[in-house]
Amino acid sequence: MDYKELYNREKNAIIYGQTVRFRIVKYIVLFIIFGLTYKWRGLNDTLFLLGILFVLGILVHFFFRWKSKGWTQSWWLYKHRQ
């Protein structure tokens, strides 16, 4: 597999991996959680939470990539499109 094919697979997963509605709801929920965390615990704890969720997001990305065999097969929530 060359770099261009890898790039196209990742781009396909980014574009079609989540619906627009799911993304909107996800970001609304995240902003509410961060806003409440900031109000309750302050900036340091909010940034700590952001860092933890960032690392978890990357781990979930690679887990889905592994289970979908490099975005070539459908698995659970990810539906492969040609």
SERO-4910 file (N, C-alpha, C, O; in steps of 0.05 Angstrom, whole numbers):
BEGIN
 pado doro    nc1    nc2    nc3   cac1   cac2   cac3    cc1    cc2    cc3    oc1    oc2    oc3
  Met    A     17    -23      0      0      0      0     18     25      0     37     27     16
  Asp    A     12     44    -17     27     68    -19     14     90     -2     -8     86      9
  Tyr    A     28    112      0     18    134     17     -8    145      7    -25    152     23
  Lys    A    -12    147    -19    -37    159    -30    -61    141    -23    -82    151    -16
  Glu    A    -58    115    -25    -80     96    -17    -86     99     12   -109    100     20
  Leu    A    -65    100     29    -69    103     58    -84    129     64   -103    130     80
  Tyr    A    -75    151     51    -88    177     54   -117    176     46   -134    186     61
  Asn    A   -124    163     24   -152    161     15   -169    145     34   -192    151     38
  Arg    A   -158    123     45   -173    107     64   -179    124     90   -201    123    100
  Glu    A   -159    138     99   -163    154    123   -183    177    118   -200    182    135
  Lys    A   -181    189     94   -200    210     87   -228    199     85   -247    212     94
  Asn    A   -232    175     74   -258    163     72   -269    157    100   -293    161    104
  Ala    A   -252    148    118   -262    142    145   -270    168    160   -289    169    175
  Ile    A   -255    190    154   -262    216    167   -288    226    156   -305    235    171
  Ile    A   -292    225    130   -316    236    118   -341    219    123   -362    231    130
  Tyr    A   -339    193    121   -362    176    123   -364    160    150   -383    145    153
  Gly    A   -345    164    168   -345    148    192   -367    156    212   -376    139    227
  Gln    A   -376    181    211   -397    191    229   -416    207    212   -408    221    194
  Thr    A   -442    206    219   -461    223    206   -459    251    215   -447    257    237
  Val    A   -470    270    200   -469    298    207   -484    302    233   -475    317    251
  Arg    A   -507    289    236   -523    292    260   -507    283    285   -507    296    306
  Phe    A   -494    260    282   -478    249    305   -456    269    312   -451    274    336
  Arg    A   -442    281    292   -421    300    298   -431    325    312   -419    334    331
  Ile    A   -454    335    303   -466    359    316   -472    353    345   -465    369    363
  Val    A   -486    331    350   -493    324    378   -468    319    394   -467    327    417
  Lys    A   -448    306    383   -423    300    397   -410    326    406   -402    328    429
  Tyr    A   -407    345    388   -394    370    395   -410    387    415   -398    401    432
  Ile    A   -436    386    413   -453    400    432   -449    388    460   -445    403    479
  Val    A   -449    362    462   -445    348    487   -417    354    498   -414    359    522
  Leu    A   -397    353    481   -370    359    490   -367    388    500   -355    392    521
  Phe    A   -379    408    486   -377    435    495   -392    439    522   -382    454    539
  Ile    A   -414    425    526   -428    427    551   -411    415    574   -409    427    595
  Ile    A   -399    392    568   -382    379    589   -359    396    595   -352    400    619
  Phe    A   -345    408    575   -322    425    580   -330    450    595   -316    460    613
  Gly    A   -353    462    587   -363    486    601   -369    481    630   -361    497    648
  Leu    A   -383    459    636   -389    452    664   -364    445    679   -362    452    703
  Thr    A   -345    431    667   -320    424    681   -304    450    687   -293    452    708
  Tyr    A   -304    468    668   -290    494    672   -302    509    695   -288    520    712
  Lys    A   -329    510    695   -342    525    717   -339    512    744   -336    525    764
  Trp    A   -338    485    744   -336    470    769   -308    468    780   -303    473    803
  Arg    A   -289    461    762   -261    455    771   -240    474    761   -218    474    772
  Gly    A   -246    490    741   -226    509    731   -212    500    706   -217    479    695
  Leu    A   -193    517    696   -180    513    671   -162    489    671   -162    473    652
  Asn    A   -146    485    692   -127    462    693   -141    435    690   -133    418    674
  Asp    A   -163    431    705   -177    406    703   -191    403    677   -194    380    667
  Thr    A   -201    425    665   -213    423    639   -193    415    618   -199    398    601
  Leu    A   -169    427    619   -148    419    600   -139    390    604   -134    376    585
  Phe    A   -138    381    629   -132    354    635   -152    335    623   -145    314    611
  Leu    A   -178    342    626   -200    325    615   -198    325    584   -201    304    572
  Leu    A   -192    348    572   -189    350    544   -166    332    534   -168    318    514
  Gly    A   -143    331    549   -121    314    542   -128    285    544   -120    269    526
  Ile    A   -142    277    565   -150    249    568   -169    241    545   -165    219    534
  Leu    A   -188    258    539   -207    251    517   -193    250    490   -201    235    473
  Phe    A   -173    267    487   -157    267    462   -143    240    459   -143    228    437
  Val    A   -130    231    480   -115    206    479   -135    183    475   -129    165    459
  Leu    A   -157    183    489   -177    162    485   -188    162    456   -193    140    445
  Gly    A   -192    185    445   -202    187    417   -182    175    397   -190    161    379
  Ile    A   -156    180    402   -136    168    384   -135    137    388   -133    123    368
  Leu    A   -138    128    413   -138     99    417   -162     86    404   -160     64    393
  Val    A   -185     98    406   -209     88    393   -206     87    363   -214     68    350
  His    A   -194    109    352   -189    110    323   -172     86    314   -179     72    295
  Phe    A   -150     81    328   -132     59    320   -145     32    326   -140     12    311
  Phe    A   -162     30    346   -177      5    351   -196     -1    328   -197    -24    318
  Phe    A   -211     19    320   -229     15    297   -214      9    272   -222     -7    255
  Arg    A   -191     22    268   -174     17    245   -164    -12    244   -164    -25    223
  Trp    A   -157    -22    268   -147    -50    270   -170    -69    265   -167    -88    249
  Lys    A   -194    -64    277   -216    -83    274   -228    -82    245   -239   -102    236
  Ser    A   -226    -59    231   -236    -57    204   -215    -64    183   -219    -59    160
  Lys    A   -193    -75    193   -171    -83    175   -161    -59    158   -160    -62    133
  Gly    A   -155    -37    171   -145    -13    156   -167      0    140   -161     10    118
  Trp    A   -191      1    150   -214     14    137   -223      0    112   -234     13     94
  Thr    A   -217    -26    109   -224    -41     85   -249    -58     89   -261    -68     70
  Gln    A   -258    -62    114   -281    -78    120   -299    -63    140   -289    -48    157
  Ser    A   -325    -68    138   -343    -57    158   -339    -72    185   -334    -96    185
  Trp    A   -342    -57    206   -341    -69    233   -356    -51    252   -351    -27    254
  Trp    A   -375    -62    266   -393    -49    286   -404    -23    275   -421    -25    257
  Leu    A   -396      0    285   -408     26    276   -396     35    249   -409     52    236
  Tyr    A   -373     26    241   -360     35    217   -371     18    193   -369     -7    194
  Lys    A   -381     32    173   -391     18    149   -373     26    126   -371     49    119
  His    A   -360      6    114   -341     11     92   -356     19     67   -376      6     60
  Arg    A   -346     39     53   -357     48     28   -336     49      7   -313     57     13
  Gln    A   -342     41    -17   -323     42    -39   -326     67    -54   -312     71    -74
***
